[in-house]
Amino acid sequence: MSDKSTSVPGASIPGAPGPQAPDLAEPTEPREPLPPKPDQDGPETVSPTGVPSGAPKASNAQSGRYLTTAQGARLGDTDHSLKAGPRGPVLLQDHHLREKITHFDHERIPERVVHARGAAAHGVFVANGAAEGVTRAGFLAKGTETPVFVRFSTVLGSRGSADTVRDTRGFSTKFYTDEGNYDLVANNIPVFFIQDAIKFPDVIHAGKPHPDREIPQAQSAHDTFWDFVSLHTEAQHHTMWNMSDRGIPRSYRTMEGFGVHTFRLVNAAGETTLVKFHWKPRQGVHSLVWEEAQIINGMDPDFHRRDLADSIEAGAFPQWDLGIQVFPDTEDEMFEGIDLLDPTKLVPEELAPVQIIGTMTLNANVTNFFAETEQVAFHPGHLVPGIDVTNDPLLQGRLFSYIDTQLTRLGGPNFSQIPINRPHAPVNDMLRDGFHQDADHSGVAPYQPNSLDGGCPFMAGADMGAFIDVPTEVPAARKVRENPATFDDHYSQTRMFFRSLTPVEQDHVVQAYTFELGKCYEENIRLRQLQSLANIDERLAAEVATGLGLEAPAPDVVVEDAEPSPALSQLGGTWPVAGRLVGVVADDATDLAALNEVLAAVAAEGMVPLVIAPHGGKLGGEVVIQRTYLTARSTEFDAVVVAATGAPAPDAVDSLDAKAGNPEGHPSLDPRVTMLLAEAFRHAKAIGALGDGSSVLMAAGVPADAPGVVVGTPGEVTAGVSALLASHRVWERFPTMIP
């Protein structure tokens, strides 16, 4: 680590690109490659057939002091092609040129059709034993520690899209168990747009950019998406979740995860239970506000992946509890009138509480994005003994699709041999050859039965840990392209979700629908979606219609009311503040003793303090500055503390930075400080000020007596801001539109 953290006692300020600070001059003395940063890790060193090699993880990386060809021959020059004289033509015999350019030309692989934009981390899952009665899965036995790799993602955008778009997020976890890899392929929303996988190409084609212009990127605010969901009303429930604050999470580490489908667990006695999986973030479920998300998309399109990596580097390891909702495995596969095979429905936690079965901690960043994050391959059919699938028609289609897509994306059927995908259990599959076969198989009889290889490999019985497909009854039926009648209700749970939200959250839903439908060109599409909103909630439809300048329709479907589910709201609780970012505005006139007291107190709470000053370098020769008025924006911080005069910096000139605005409006205050505080106040964030900092608040138009504003000594301000952050935002600062 460099000295970037020395000014903040107890705090580790993330962001250094390498394991040590570089020298000013270009290094010329040959040396071994630098190790990864302390926060980084890589795949375990197991063979292509799952056998631990015992080699250090660094053995997967390139090593040695000297540049070589791909075949290991040392090179003396990689800056000049081989030519016939200094000004002559390049010679075809230049093997290094051909190898280097050819490899570069083929560096890219096809991106995922969906979930292309992702970020990932390594971690560990520790089971608490609460699931032992319902499943014989070994990794869920009490005290068992299992390595995991988790990839978070957005659905619609390309690899280069922004992080904080309004979208569904993927939350996929690969458990490297000693019984084989288990993949829990989840989303941050518990329901899906469609009930049958045959509709998946349709919903994705509708959500993707229009095929003629390839715009808009990573957005649902366009005609084709709303054309589809307004016609295909089973999508209304998922759409409502997307229009809520769940569609713009604050970070991956404050995001819930849901397995969406109902799965079947099998215990040691062969008894079966139906369950739904839930990931519960220990820091609570928190979101951005819409303006904040829009600013971030321009200021820092990597906001979520940076937040994940920085929190791990700073030692504020993200944690989630894994829980299950448990249901009897009845013949009709229903629970309290809810069809458990319908992926557009959820089961309220008030009816089936979530039982915590273990905790996951992400404690290491990836060493190489392409090798790990980009090449990891998840599949809901990667199961272990004790966990099985159900007849959910969406899940059934996914069992085909996930394997099929890897054949093109990862270049063949041997993608499980890529280091990040390799099981940590022995693999003896008799699958042979194909692109990228890395194993050196022995034997002459890759078939069963055989005698030439001594009959090996042999079948395992249930008592030897074999995966046994649950022998479920399949009733006599006709082959039909139909859904069961229980799939027909598309509105009651959507209504339940909306009415379970607090007034603040409902306001945000109204704003989201109004914005999204306002971006549609065709009025008939807006009118059609308003009809669905009227069926969900007449007040919601009326508010959105007002914003669109249209007449709100009357409901045309009778929808039963359901009891609200308080668990569906994000608000009302208090949560740990570890890992939250606190921007501390300071300048050369700041009392360094008071500043250091604030920085130390913030760090002691497990939060990350970042000093914002008029210029770079250090304050008073000792306090390292992490952000300047030019590089800072309110959206990066969860709270802001003012310990400065806010006087204009030398670059507070319109021609130098548009953010500088017009200093003549408040000649005593830098316009970027004004903007920082105004945005933080408008976005309902906690704000603190030390002593004279209250005058800065006043000049910026922030009332010192407003809710969520703390003025006082360093100790009072830090304690107040920390207490406010436990609730994420100060929503009571503003009245709500919907009472």
N, C-alpha and C positions, 0 to 999 in steps of 0.2 A: 504494500500500500504506500502511496505517496503521503505527503504531509497535509493533504486536503482535509483530514479530519482532526488535526491537532488542535484547532482553535475551539472545538466543541467537545468539552470533557464528556467522555462516555458515549459519544455519538460516532457512528461510522457513516460518513457522507458518501453515497454511492456515485458512480459515474466514471471512474478511471477506466480507460479503454484497455489497459494492459496490466500485468502483474507488478510492474515497476515503472517509475517515471523515466522517459527517454532522455538520453544525453542531447545536448544542443547540436553537437557535430554528428555526422553520419558514422556509425560504428564500422570499423574496418578490421578489427582483430577477430579472427574466427573463434566462435564459441558455440556451445551446445544451445539448442532452442530453449527459450524461456518456458517455464511450466505454465499451466493454466492459472487463471486467477483463483484465489482461495474460495470464491463462491461458485466455481464451476465444477461440473462432474461430467462423466460420460457413461456410455453403456458398460455393463460388466463384461469382463473378458472371458466369455464362454465361446466354445467352438461352434461352427455351423450346426452341429448336432447337439448343442446344449450341454456340453461337458465343460466344467470350469477349467480354465487353462492355468490358473495360478499366476498368470503374467500381470504386471501392473497395467492399469488402464492406459498409461502413456504409450504402451506398446501399440495401441491402435493408431497413434498419431505418427506423422513423419518425424524423423530424428536425424541427428548428424550435423556436423558443422558446415558441410559443403553442399551447394546446389548440384543436383544430379538429373539425369534423364529419368524417364519412368522405368528404365531397366537398371538404374543404379550407377550409370557411368557419370563420373564427376565432370562438371562443366566449368570452363574458364571464361565464358562470355555468353550473356543472354540478352545483350543490348543491340547486337548487330547481326544481320543475316549474312550468310556466306555468299559473297558476290565475286564476279569476275573483274577484280580491280575495284578501287574505292568508288568509282562512278559507273561500274558495269552492272549488267543484269544479275538478279538473284538466281542462284543455281538450284536446280531441282534436287540435287544431292544433299541439300541442307536438312539432314534428318532431325536436328533439334527444332528448326523452324517448323517443319511439317508436323512433328509431334505436338509442339506447343500450340499451334494454331488449330490443329484438328481437335485436340482436346477442348480448347476454348469454344470452338464452334458447336460442341455437343454437351456443354456444361448444363444446359437447362433440360428439365424433364417436364412433362405436362403437369400443370397445376391441377389440383383437385377441382372438379366441376363445382362442388359446393364446399364450403369450409376451407377455401384456399388461403385465406388470411389467418395465420395462427401464431401462437407463441406457446412455449412449453417449458417444463422444468422437471427435475428429478425429485423424488421424495421417498417417504416410507409410510406405510399404513400399519397401524397396530390395532389388532382386534381386542375387544373387551370380553368376548365370550358370550355376549347376549344372544347371538344367533345360533349357538350350538344346538339348541332344541329344535330348530327348524331346518338346518342344513348340515350336511357332513363335509362341506367344503373346508379343507384343511386350513386355508389362510384366514378363516373366520373363527378358528379356535382361540380361546383366551390366551392373550400374551404373545400370539404369533406376530412377528414383524415381517412385512413383505415389501420389497422394493417396488416402487411405482414410477411410472412416467406419465405425465398429464399434459395434454394439449388442449388449449382454449382457442376458440376461433369465432369468426363471424361467418354467416352462411352465404350471403349474396355476392360480396365483393370479390374482386380479383386479389392476387397476392399483393399488389401495390396499392390497394384501397386504404382508406382511413380506418382507424380503430373504433372511433366513437360514433359511428353511424347508428341509426335506429334499425336494429336487426335482432334476430335470434342469435344466441351464442352457443357454440358447441363446448362440451365439457367432457372430454374423453379420457379415461384412465386405464392404463395397462398395468395390471398386477402381475408381477413376475413370480408366480407361486411355484412351490416345489411339485405341484401336480400339473404344471403347464401354465401357459399364459391365459389370464382371464381379462377380457376387455369389457368395461362398463362404458358404453357409448351413449353419453347423456347430452342434454341441452339445459339451458338456464330457464326454460319454460316447460311446465309439466305436461302440456298437451301439444298436439301437432295440428297442422292445417288440414290434413287429409286422414281418412279412415282406412284407405287401401293403397298399397304401394304402387298400384298401376297408375295412380294420379300423381306420383312424385315428379315425373318429367313435366307435367302440366304446371304444377305450382312453381317449380323452379324456372321454367321458361317464362312464366308470367312475371316473376319477381326480378329476373335478370334484366340487364339493359335492353332496350328495344333493339331488335336485330338489324334495323336499317341504319341507325345512327350510333349504336353502341353507347347510348346514354339513357338514363342517368346511371352512374356507377355506384354500386353499394347502397342503393336507396329503394324504398318501396313507394315513394311519393311520385307515382306516375300511372298512366292510364292502364297499362296492361295488367299490373298487379291488382288494382282495384276493380278492373273488369272481371278478373277471375274470381276474386273472393266475394264480390257482390252477387255473382251468379252461383257460385259453389258455396252455399251458406254453411256447410260444415266447417269452413275455415274461419268463421266469425269468432270462435272462442280464442284460438291462437292469435288472431289478428288483434283482439282486444288486449291480450297480454303484451303484444308488440307495441301497441299504442300507449300502454301504461309506462311507468318509469322503468319497468323491467327491460324495456327495449333499449335503454341507454345506461347500462350499469356504470357505477363510479370506477370500478376496477374489477379485474377477474377475481381478486381475493375477497371482494364483498359481493359475490354472486352465488346464488343457489344453483345446484345441479339436480336434474331429475332424469331418471331412467326412462321416463315417458311410458313405456310399456309395462304390462304386468308380466312378471316372470314366475316360474314355478321352482320352488326349493324342495329338496329331498333330504330328509334326515337319515341318520344311521339305521333306523328301523324301517326305512323305505316309505315313511309317511310323507305326504306332500302338502305344501302350503303355497298359496299365491301371495306375491309381494310386489310392492312398488319401491324403488330405490330413491333415496333423497341424499343430497350433499348439503349440509348446513354449515355456512361459513361462521367461524367463531367470532369474526369481527362484525357480524351482522350483515344484512342485505341492504345495500345503499346504492343510490343512483345519482346521475348527473341531472341538472336541469337542462332544458332544451337549448337555451341560448349558450350555456356553458359548453355543451357538446358541439355546437356549431363553431364556436371560437376555437376549441381544441382541434377540430378537423383541419383548420388552417394553420394554427400555431404549432401543433405537435401531432401529426397524424399517427405517430407511433405511441400514443399516450398509454394504452393498456399494456402493450408488451414492455414498454420502458418501466411502468409501474411495477409489473410483476418481477422483472429482473432486478430493479433497484431495491425493492423490498427484501428480496432474498440476499442481495449483496450487503444490505445494511443490517442483516441479522434479524429482521422482523419477519420471521418465516410464516407464510400464510398457512392456515389450518382449517380443515373442515371435519365435521363429524359425519360419518356415514350412518344413515338410518334406514329403516324399512317400515312400511305400513304392511301389516299382516292381515290376510283374509283367509277364511276357510276355502279349501279347494272343493267347492260344490259342483254339482253336475251342470248347473246353469251358468257358472262363473260370473255370478252377480253378487253385489254387496250393497245393501241398503238401497235397492232399486237402481244402482249404477252398474252398467255393463263394463266389467273389468277388461274386456277385449277391445273396447272402443278407445283409440288413442286420442280422441278429441275430448275426452272426459277425465276429470280428476276426482279423487276421493277426498273430501274435506278432512283436514287433520282432526277436527272436532269429532268426527265419526270414527276415524281410525288413527290414533296418535302415532307419531313417528317414534320408533324405538331405536335408540342409538346403539350401533353394533361395533363401532371402532372409530378411530381418528386418523386422519391423513395430514402429514406435515410436508410441505414442499421446502426443501433445504438446500438445493443446488441448482444453479443455472446450467444450461447446456454448454458444452464446449464448442460445438460446431452446429450452426443452425440447419444447414442442408442435411448433414449426416443424420441428425436426430429429429429435429422438429419437422423437416420437410419429408423425410423418408419413413417416419413412423407410420405404420399401417394398422388401423383398428378394424375390428369386425365384431358385431354383436353375436356371431356364432362361435367366437373364441370362448368356449365354456370350460368349466372344470367340474369334476364330480360333485354333485350336490346342488348345481344350478342348471336349470333347463328353461327352454322357451315355452311360449303358449301359442295359441292359434290366432293371435292378433294379426289381422291381414296386412297391416303395415310392417310389423316386425318380420313376418314371413318373407315379404319381398326384400327387406333389408338383408336377410340372410343370404340372398343371392347377390345383391348389388355390390356389397362391400368387397367381396372377394373379386368379383368381375372387374371392378374399376382398377384394382391394383395391377392387373395384367398389362394394361396399357401404360399406366402412370409409372410403375416401377420396373417395367421392361420384362415381365415374364412371371412364371409361377413360383420362383424361389425367393420372393421378397421376405419370407420369414427368416432367411439367413443373413439379412442386413443386420449389423450389430445391434441397433436399437430395437429390432423386432425379435431377436433371438430369445427363445425360452431359456429359463434357468433350470429346466428339468431335462433329462435325457430325451433325445428325439431319435426314434427308430422307425421312420414312417414308410420305408421302402419306395418313396417317391424319388425318381431318378431324372438326371439330365435337365435339359432346358436352359434358357438364358440364365446366367449368373449363378450357376451351380458352383458353390464354393467348397462343399464337402468332398472329401476324397473317399468315396464309399468302397468298402471291400466286399468280398463275397461274390457269388456267381448267380444267386437265386433271389432276385428282388420280387418274389411272388409268393403267394400262399395258396395251398400248402406246398412245402418243398421238403426235400430230403438232402439236397446237395449242400445246403448250408446248415445241416443238422436240424432243420425244422425251425430255425431262428429267423425272425422273432416270433414269439408265442403269444397267444391270446391271454389276457388277464381276466380273472374273475372279479366279481363285485367285491370280494374280500381282499383283493389285491389292488384296490384303488382304481378299477376300471370305470370309465364313464358309461353309465347306463341310461339310455333314453327311457324316460318315464312311459310305461305302457298305458297311455290314456285311451279311454274308450272313444271310438269314432262312430257316432250313430249313423244308421242307414239314412241316406239322403240322395237327392237328385243333384246332378252337376248343374249349377246355375251361376249366373253373374248377378248376384243380388247381395244386399246387406240385410242383416237381421233387423226387425222392426225397432229394436232397442237403440239402433244407430240413428234414428230419424230425428231426434230432438237436437236441434242445432242452436237453441237460444237460451234455455233455462240456466245452464251453467255459465254462459257468457254474462247473463244478467246477475247471477250470484257473484261472479268475480267483480263486476263493476260496483255493485252495491256493498261489497265487502271493503272497498277502499275508503280511506278518509277523504274529507272534502278537498284537501290539498291535492291528493293523488287523483281524485276525480277531475279537478281543474286541469291537471296535466294531460289526462286522457282527452278531454274536450279540445285542448290546444293541439294535441297531436293529430286527431282526426281532422280538425279544421285546416291545419297546415298541409297534411298529406292530400286530402281531397281538393284543397285549393290549388294544388300543383297539377291536378288532372285537367286535361283540355276539354274532354267531352262532358257536357252537363248531364246527359242521361246516366253516365256512370256515377256521378255524384248523387243524383236522385235515387238511383238503385241502392247505393250503399246507405243513404239516409233511411230508406225503408227498413233495412236490416237494423239500423240503430234504433228506429222507432219500436221495433219488435223487442229490442233488448231493454231500452229504457227511454221513455218519452222525453224526459227532461234532457238527457244526453243528446237525443236527436234534435231537440229544439235549440239547444245551445250551439251545436255544430251548424245547424241550418242558418242561424242568425249570422254566424261568422262567414258563411258562404253566400249570404244574400238570397237564400232560397226558402221556400215554404216547407215547414216540417210536416211530413206525412203522418197519418194516423197508423197505428199498428194494424197489420193484416193477418197476424198469427196470434192465437191465444197461447200465452206462455205462463206456465206455473211459476209462482214465486218459490224461492228456496231460501232457507235461513242463511244469512251472511256468515262467512267464515273469517273471523279476525286474523287467522294465520296467513291469509292472502295479502294482508297489508304489510308494507315494509316499515311502517312507523309505529311508535309507541313504546319501544324498548330502549335499553341502554346497552352499550357494547364496549369492548376493550378499544383503547385508542392507539395501541402499538402500531407503528408503521405509518401513522398519519403524517402528512407533510405540513409543517408550519413555516410560513414565510415571515421573516423578521426584517422589517425595513429599518436600516441604520445608515448613518453617514459619519463624516469626520467629526461632527460635533456631538456625537452620541457618547454618553457616559459608558466607557468600556467595562467598568465594574458591573453596572446594571445590565449591560448587554450580555456579558459572560454569565451572569446569574440566570438570565432568561434562557440562554442557550443550554446551560447545564440542566436546568429544571425541565425543559422540554425533552432533552435526551434521556433524563432519568425516568420519564414516563414511557419510554420506548418509542417516542415519536422522533421524527427526523427534522431538525431545524435547518433551514437554508437562509443564509444572510443575503439580503437584497440591498445594494448600495448604489450610489450614483456612478461608480467606476469599478473596475476590476482590481485585483490585487489583495491588499490587506488594509484593515482599519487599525490605526494606531500602531502599525507594524506587527500586529499579533493576531488579529481576528481575520481569518480567511473569508473572502467574499465568494459566494457560490453563484449569485445572479446579480445582474445590474438592472437598472431601470429599463435599459434597452432590451435585455434578453428575458426579463421576467414577465409573466402574465398571471393574473389571478387564478386562472383555471388550473394551474399546477398545484395550488395549495388548498388544503382543507381548512385552514385558518390563517389569519394574518395578524401580526403584532407590530405596532408602530413604535419604534424607539429612535425616531429621527426628526429633524426639522422639516424634511421633505423639500428642501430648497432645490430649485432647478439645477440639474446637472449641466455640465458644459455642452452636452450634445442635445439639450432640450430645444431643438430648433426644427421648424417644420421641414426644411429642406434636407435635414439629415435623417429624420425618422417620422413617418406619418403618425405614429403613436404619440409623438410629443405634443400634438395638437397645437393649441395657441397659448403659449405661456402668459400672454398679456391678460388672459381672463383671471388668473390667480398668480400674479407675479411672484408671490412668495412660495409657491408650491409647484413642484415639477408635475406637468400634466399627466405623466405616466403613473405617478403615485396617486393622483386623483382618480385615474381610470382603474387602477388596481383596487383601491378601496371602494369605489362606487360599484364595481362588478362584484366584489366579495359581498358587499351589503345586499345588492340586488339578488344575488344567488343564495341568500339566506345562510351565509357562512359566519362562523364566530370571528369576532374582531376584538383585538386588545390594543391598549395604548398605555405607554409608560409616561406618567407625569405630563410634560409639555406635549406629548403626542396627541393629547385630546384636542389641542388647537389645530393639528393637522387633520384630524377627523372632521372638525367643524368646517375647515376650509374646503374639504372634499365633499361636503354635504352629507356627512354621516352623523346623525344625532348621537351624542355620547350617552344619552339615556334610553336609546332604543333597545328592544330585546336583543340579547346576544352580543352586546357591546360591553366590554369590561375595561375600566380605567382604574389604575392604581399602581401599587408597587410591583416589582418584578414577581414576587411570590403570589400576590393577589391575581395578577393578570394571568400567569401561567396556570394557576389552579382553576381560575374561572374558564379559561379557554379549554382546558382539558375536560372539565365537567360538561361544557357545551358540546364538545366533539363526541362525547359518548352517545349523544342523540343524533349525530351526523349533521343535521341542519337546524336552523332556528326558524322553523316554519311559522311560528306565531308572530313573526315580524310583519307579516302581510295578511290582510283579510282574504278570505276565499270567495270565489265566484259562486260556487255551489254551496249553500248553507248546510 
